[in-house]
Amino acid sequence: MKISGKKVAEEVRNELKNRIAKLEESGITPKLAIITLGPEGAWETYVRNKLRVAEELGITAAFINLADADEEALIKKVQEIDEDPSYHGIIVQRPIPKEFNRERVVNAISRAKDIDGFREDSRFKVPVWLATERLIKESFKELSINKPWKDLSFTIIGKGETAGAPAAAELKKMGVNVHVIDSKTQDPDQLIKASDVVITSVGKSRIVNATNLKKGAILIGVGTHTENGKLKGDYNEEEIEQIAATYTPTPGGVGPVNLSYLFSNLIDAAIHAT
């Protein structure tokens, strides 16, 4: 069964519109800064989608392209915006140049405006995790699963800072025994095959397939890549649709829900700032 992220995203955004309307009654319009670096091809699609959703919701979004700025110029700009009370959230769009100190860049944003949730002491959870959690809950609802999460077997494929690592950390906080697979993992297919819930965040084709997925598993696809100009996920949907109990498509799965929760964090930040 396919779990539509578009439907869930629409539900979240309708809730956000009501919250934004209440803020506007108090004379507050949520405002976001999106800062980019490096070649446009690396971030253009992601930024365009953020700007589109911001416009849909009536949020002010400032797009700031620093192009080939060095780390000091980036930090200076982030701190300048962070000190401006009219801004409620700041995003430094990935990818960040490899030579930059990523932790320093992340921590240049105050915890109150870190709507990506990347600071260790951030007020916010990482939106990709919030999207993943919501889609798992939607799957449980569709399948009438009432078991505690800790009674199920979870596996995360990939441990990147924006998806796999935050998901693993949040599941562990919930008391879930989660397996994390990376390039050094021995017998990864065996771990996948034994899992009730699989979250894959690699960005390569057929990471999960008909031979390594357990019948009746819940499959959440976070990783994406491009093939022949089309956005693809970590599995072939036609290959696994008769094996997985539920799965998220790419596109139209985690992505739109992730965006919705990013803006939910922004609204929370605006409320906290009042």
Backbone torsions as a table, in degrees:
resi	resn	phi	psi	omega
1	MET	NA	128.8	179.1
2	LYS	-82.3	131.5	176.1
3	ILE	-102.2	113.0	-175.1
4	SER	-78.5	117.7	175.1
5	GLY	-71.8	-28.7	-179.7
6	LYS	-62.5	-40.7	180.0
7	LYS	-65.8	-45.1	179.7
8	VAL	-64.7	-42.8	179.8
9	ALA	-59.8	-39.5	179.3
10	GLU	-64.0	-40.0	177.9
11	GLU	-62.2	-44.8	-179.5
12	VAL	-64.5	-43.0	-177.5
13	ARG	-67.8	-33.8	175.5
14	ASN	-63.4	-38.7	175.7
15	GLU	-64.2	-41.1	-179.4
16	LEU	-63.9	-38.5	-179.7
17	LYS	-60.9	-37.5	177.8
18	ASN	-67.6	-39.7	180.0
19	ARG	-69.0	-37.8	179.1
20	ILE	-66.1	-40.5	179.4
21	ALA	-60.1	-39.2	178.5
22	LYS	-66.7	-38.6	176.4
23	LEU	-63.5	-41.9	-178.1
24	GLU	-66.1	-28.9	175.3
25	GLU	-63.4	-25.2	177.7
26	SER	-95.2	8.2	178.3
27	GLY	80.5	21.0	-177.8
28	ILE	-114.7	125.0	172.7
29	THR	-112.1	118.7	179.2
30	PRO	-56.8	138.3	-176.6
31	LYS	-132.8	135.5	-175.0
32	LEU	-126.9	141.2	171.8
33	ALA	-110.0	129.1	176.0
34	ILE	-116.1	114.5	-176.7
35	ILE	-106.8	131.1	179.4
36	THR	-121.8	155.2	176.6
37	LEU	-138.7	161.5	172.9
38	GLY	74.8	-172.1	-174.3
39	PRO	-65.5	142.3	-175.6
40	GLU	-58.9	-34.6	-177.4
41	GLY	-60.2	-24.0	-176.9
42	ALA	-77.3	-23.2	-173.3
43	TRP	-134.1	-7.2	-169.8
44	GLU	-55.8	-47.4	-177.5
45	THR	-62.6	-44.3	-177.9
46	TYR	-64.3	-42.6	-178.9
47	VAL	-69.7	-41.2	178.5
48	ARG	-58.0	-42.0	179.5
49	ASN	-65.8	-39.2	178.2
50	LYS	-64.8	-43.1	179.7
51	LEU	-65.7	-36.4	178.9
52	ARG	-64.4	-45.9	-179.1
53	VAL	-68.9	-38.4	177.3
54	ALA	-58.5	-44.4	179.2
55	GLU	-64.0	-41.6	179.5
56	GLU	-59.6	-37.4	-176.0
57	LEU	-89.4	-8.9	-177.4
58	GLY	80.0	28.8	179.2
59	ILE	-97.7	140.5	176.1
60	THR	-82.2	122.1	179.7
61	ALA	-123.9	120.9	177.8
62	ALA	-98.1	120.1	178.7
63	PHE	-96.3	119.7	-175.5
64	ILE	-122.7	107.4	-179.2
65	ASN	-97.8	111.0	179.7
66	LEU	-91.3	0.9	174.9
67	ALA	49.4	-109.4	-174.7
68	ASP	-100.7	27.0	-179.9
69	ALA	-61.5	148.9	176.8
70	ASP	-85.4	-180.0	-174.8
71	GLU	-62.8	-40.4	-178.2
72	GLU	-63.9	-40.8	179.4
73	ALA	-65.5	-38.2	177.8
74	LEU	-63.8	-49.0	-178.6
75	ILE	-59.8	-42.4	179.8
76	LYS	-60.6	-44.6	-179.2
77	LYS	-66.4	-42.3	178.6
78	VAL	-60.3	-46.5	-178.5
79	GLN	-65.3	-36.8	178.4
80	GLU	-61.8	-45.8	179.9
81	ILE	-69.6	-38.1	-178.1
82	ASP	-61.6	-32.8	-178.8
83	GLU	-81.5	-8.2	-179.5
84	ASP	-86.5	113.3	-175.7
85	PRO	-66.8	-13.3	179.7
86	SER	-75.0	-18.3	177.5
87	TYR	-93.8	136.5	179.7
88	HIS	-108.9	-15.8	179.5
89	GLY	-153.4	150.7	-179.8
90	ILE	-133.5	133.5	174.6
91	ILE	-122.5	127.6	166.1
92	VAL	-100.3	105.5	-171.4
93	GLN	-64.4	131.4	173.1
94	ARG	-72.4	151.4	3.0
95	PRO	-82.2	147.0	172.3
96	ILE	-91.9	137.1	179.6
97	PRO	-50.0	138.8	-174.5
98	LYS	-59.6	-30.5	-176.5
99	GLU	-78.6	-8.8	179.2
100	PHE	-79.2	151.0	172.6
101	ASN	-80.0	101.5	-172.6
102	ARG	-62.4	-39.5	-179.6
103	GLU	-64.6	-39.4	179.1
104	ARG	-64.9	-40.4	178.7
105	VAL	-63.9	-46.6	-179.5
106	VAL	-60.0	-44.6	-175.2
107	ASN	-79.1	-7.3	174.1
108	ALA	-69.9	-22.8	176.0
109	ILE	-88.3	129.3	-180.0
110	SER	-65.2	153.9	-177.4
111	ARG	-60.4	-26.7	-178.9
112	ALA	-74.8	-19.5	-178.2
113	LYS	-116.2	5.8	-178.9
114	ASP	-83.5	71.0	-174.1
115	ILE	-72.9	-12.6	171.9
116	ASP	-75.3	-18.3	177.3
117	GLY	73.2	25.6	-175.0
118	PHE	-86.5	-22.4	176.1
119	ARG	-67.8	147.0	177.6
120	GLU	-64.1	-30.1	-179.0
121	ASP	-106.8	22.7	-178.6
122	SER	-59.3	149.3	174.5
123	ARG	-74.2	-12.3	-169.1
124	PHE	-121.7	150.8	172.7
125	LYS	-86.3	151.7	-179.3
126	VAL	-61.8	126.1	-176.5
127	PRO	-55.9	-35.6	179.0
128	VAL	-62.2	-38.4	176.7
129	TRP	-65.9	-44.0	179.3
130	LEU	-58.9	-39.1	177.9
131	ALA	-66.7	-44.1	179.4
132	THR	-61.9	-46.4	179.4
133	GLU	-59.1	-45.0	-178.7
134	ARG	-63.4	-40.8	-178.0
135	LEU	-72.1	-30.7	172.6
136	ILE	-65.7	-44.2	178.5
137	LYS	-61.8	-39.2	176.8
138	GLU	-62.8	-39.3	177.7
139	SER	-63.9	-45.4	178.9
140	PHE	-58.9	-41.2	-179.3
141	LYS	-64.3	-44.6	179.7
142	GLU	-64.0	-33.9	-175.9
143	LEU	-96.6	2.1	-179.1
144	SER	55.4	42.8	177.3
145	ILE	-90.9	122.1	-178.6
146	ASN	-116.3	7.2	-179.7
147	LYS	-68.1	148.0	170.5
148	PRO	-61.5	147.5	-179.1
149	TRP	-59.3	-34.8	-176.3
150	LYS	-68.5	-12.7	178.0
151	ASP	-89.6	-0.3	-179.7
152	LEU	-111.1	157.6	179.6
153	SER	-95.6	121.2	-179.0
154	PHE	-111.9	138.9	171.7
155	THR	-132.2	133.4	174.5
156	ILE	-111.9	128.1	178.0
157	ILE	-103.2	115.0	-175.4
158	GLY	99.9	142.2	-178.3
159	LYS	-133.9	40.2	178.5
160	GLY	-67.2	159.4	-173.4
161	GLU	-68.6	-22.3	-176.1
162	THR	-94.8	-13.5	-174.6
163	ALA	-141.3	-70.6	-174.0
164	GLY	-59.4	-49.3	-177.8
165	ALA	-63.2	-48.2	177.9
166	PRO	-61.7	-38.6	179.6
167	ALA	-63.4	-43.4	179.2
168	ALA	-62.5	-43.0	-179.2
169	ALA	-63.0	-43.0	-178.6
170	GLU	-69.1	-39.1	178.1
171	LEU	-64.3	-39.4	178.5
172	LYS	-65.0	-36.4	176.0
173	LYS	-61.8	-29.8	-179.7
174	MET	-83.1	0.0	-179.7
175	GLY	82.1	16.1	-179.3
176	VAL	-85.5	134.5	174.5
177	ASN	-84.1	101.4	-173.5
178	VAL	-111.4	136.1	173.9
179	HIS	-94.1	134.1	177.6
180	VAL	-114.8	122.6	-178.4
181	ILE	-102.1	129.7	171.0
182	ASP	-130.4	-168.6	-174.9
183	SER	-66.3	-17.0	-178.1
184	LYS	-97.9	-2.2	-176.4
185	THR	-68.7	132.8	176.3
186	GLN	-80.7	136.1	176.7
187	ASP	50.1	56.6	-179.0
188	PRO	-62.0	-34.7	-178.9
189	ASP	-61.7	-34.2	179.4
190	GLN	-66.1	-40.0	178.3
191	LEU	-66.4	-43.2	179.7
192	ILE	-61.4	-45.1	-176.3
193	LYS	-62.5	-25.5	-177.8
194	ALA	-92.4	2.4	-170.3
195	SER	-96.5	139.4	174.3
196	ASP	-80.5	-34.6	179.7
197	VAL	-129.6	126.8	179.3
198	VAL	-120.2	125.1	175.4
199	ILE	-113.6	116.0	-176.2
200	THR	-113.7	127.2	-173.4
201	SER	-138.8	53.6	-174.9
202	VAL	-101.2	-48.6	-176.8
203	GLY	92.3	32.3	176.8
204	LYS	-137.6	153.0	-176.1
205	SER	-73.1	145.4	172.8
206	ARG	55.4	34.3	171.1
207	ILE	-61.0	-41.2	171.5
208	VAL	-109.7	136.9	-176.3
209	ASN	-148.9	-176.4	-174.5
210	ALA	-64.5	-23.0	-176.0
211	THR	-90.2	-23.6	-176.4
212	ASN	-112.1	6.1	-180.0
213	LEU	-104.9	132.4	179.5
214	LYS	-73.9	139.7	174.8
215	LYS	-59.3	127.1	178.8
216	GLY	88.7	6.6	179.1
217	ALA	-75.3	158.3	172.3
218	ILE	-97.2	128.6	-173.6
219	LEU	-123.1	119.6	179.5
220	ILE	-114.2	117.9	-176.9
221	GLY	-101.5	109.1	179.5
222	VAL	-98.7	-40.5	-176.5
223	GLY	-67.6	142.5	177.5
224	THR	-136.1	156.2	172.7
225	HIS	-154.4	171.8	-178.5
226	THR	-111.2	131.3	174.7
227	GLU	-127.0	120.1	179.5
228	ASN	53.1	40.6	177.2
229	GLY	78.6	4.4	-178.8
230	LYS	-115.2	142.7	179.5
231	LEU	-75.2	127.8	-178.8
232	LYS	-127.6	160.8	178.3
233	GLY	-105.6	-165.4	-176.9
234	ASP	-85.5	3.3	177.9
235	TYR	-150.5	155.8	175.2
236	ASN	-84.4	115.1	-173.9
237	GLU	-61.6	-38.0	179.4
238	GLU	-65.3	-30.0	-178.3
239	GLU	-74.3	-33.6	-172.8
240	ILE	-107.0	-6.1	-171.1
241	GLU	-64.7	-24.9	177.9
242	GLN	-91.9	-3.0	-179.5
243	ILE	-105.4	-49.0	179.0
244	ALA	-70.0	141.0	173.7
245	ALA	-68.9	-43.0	172.5
246	THR	-142.0	153.7	176.5
247	TYR	-152.2	155.7	175.8
248	THR	-100.6	139.9	179.9
249	PRO	-84.3	164.8	171.0
250	THR	-135.3	120.7	-3.0
251	PRO	-76.5	177.1	175.5
252	GLY	92.4	15.0	179.4
253	GLY	-111.5	-103.8	-178.1
254	VAL	-67.0	-36.7	-172.9
255	GLY	-50.6	-57.7	-178.2
256	PRO	-65.5	-30.1	178.4
257	VAL	-71.9	-39.7	175.5
258	ASN	-55.5	-48.4	179.3
259	LEU	-60.0	-41.9	-178.6
260	SER	-62.7	-41.2	-179.9
261	TYR	-74.7	-26.5	172.2
262	LEU	-59.3	-45.8	-179.2
263	PHE	-74.4	-25.8	172.5
264	SER	-63.6	-41.8	175.4
265	ASN	-61.1	-39.8	179.1
266	LEU	-62.5	-43.4	179.4
267	ILE	-63.5	-41.2	176.1
268	ASP	-59.4	-41.4	179.3
269	ALA	-63.4	-40.9	179.6
270	ALA	-64.9	-39.0	178.8
271	ILE	-65.8	-44.2	179.7
272	HIS	-62.7	-29.5	-176.2
273	ALA	-78.2	-14.4	-176.4
274	THR	-79.1	NA	NA
